[in-house]
Amino acid sequence: MRLINADDLKEHAQKLLVGESINTYFGINLYKMFEEIIDNTPTVEPERSQGEWQETDVLWEDNCGGGMGYDYGYYFKCSACDKKVIDKTNFCPECGATMQNGGKEE
């Protein structure tokens, strides 16, 4: 199976069938049929790996805009890909893993 970007496919088809067609009327009708097929094709949800945020001993620091305050804390690490983040979220921004403890305080 191969996942595609349907919007890019429609844009590419429009350029090929309408923009460069010898018979514009034929190209427009063919594109409309093609667009309908794309829009009515069932979609799949990609399988996501499961992970959890793990607390690290790596400290981050921020001076909050140069003298307006100071903030610090420890990074969280994705157990699936080791990406370090400051805040827990429901998904890892690097690998897309679904986090079992995303956005929650432990």
JOURLIN-V173957 format. One record per pair of residues at least 6 apart in sequence whose C-alpha atoms are under 6 Angstrom apart, sorted by the first residue. I is the first residue (numbers start at 1). GAP is how many residues later the second one is. D is the distance in Angstrom with one decimal. If there is no record, write none. Layout:
i:I gap:GAP d:D
i:I gap:GAP d:D
//
This chain:
i:17 gap:10 d:4.7
i:18 gap:6 d:5.9
i:18 gap:9 d:4.7
i:18 gap:10 d:5.4
i:21 gap:6 d:5.7
i:48 gap:49 d:5.4
i:49 gap:48 d:4.7
i:50 gap:47 d:5.2
i:50 gap:48 d:5.0
i:51 gap:28 d:5.3
i:51 gap:29 d:5.4
i:51 gap:46 d:5.8
i:51 gap:47 d:5.9
i:51 gap:48 d:4.9
i:52 gap:27 d:5.6
i:52 gap:47 d:4.7
i:52 gap:48 d:5.3
i:52 gap:49 d:5.8
i:53 gap:23 d:5.7
i:53 gap:24 d:5.4
i:53 gap:25 d:5.0
i:54 gap:22 d:5.3
i:54 gap:23 d:5.0
i:55 gap:21 d:4.6
i:56 gap:19 d:5.7
i:56 gap:20 d:5.7
i:58 gap:16 d:5.6
i:58 gap:17 d:5.9
i:59 gap:14 d:5.6
i:59 gap:15 d:4.5
i:60 gap:12 d:5.5
i:60 gap:13 d:5.5
i:60 gap:14 d:5.9
i:61 gap:10 d:6.0
i:61 gap:11 d:4.3
i:62 gap:8 d:5.9
i:62 gap:9 d:5.2
i:63 gap:6 d:5.9
i:63 gap:7 d:4.4
i:64 gap:6 d:5.6
i:75 gap:9 d:5.9
i:75 gap:10 d:5.5
i:75 gap:11 d:5.0
i:76 gap:8 d:5.5
i:76 gap:9 d:5.3
i:77 gap:6 d:5.5
i:77 gap:7 d:4.5
i:88 gap:14 d:5.4
i:88 gap:15 d:4.7
i:89 gap:13 d:4.6
i:89 gap:14 d:4.5
i:90 gap:9 d:5.2
i:90 gap:12 d:4.0
i:90 gap:13 d:5.8
i:91 gap:6 d:5.5
i:91 gap:7 d:4.7
i:91 gap:8 d:5.5
//
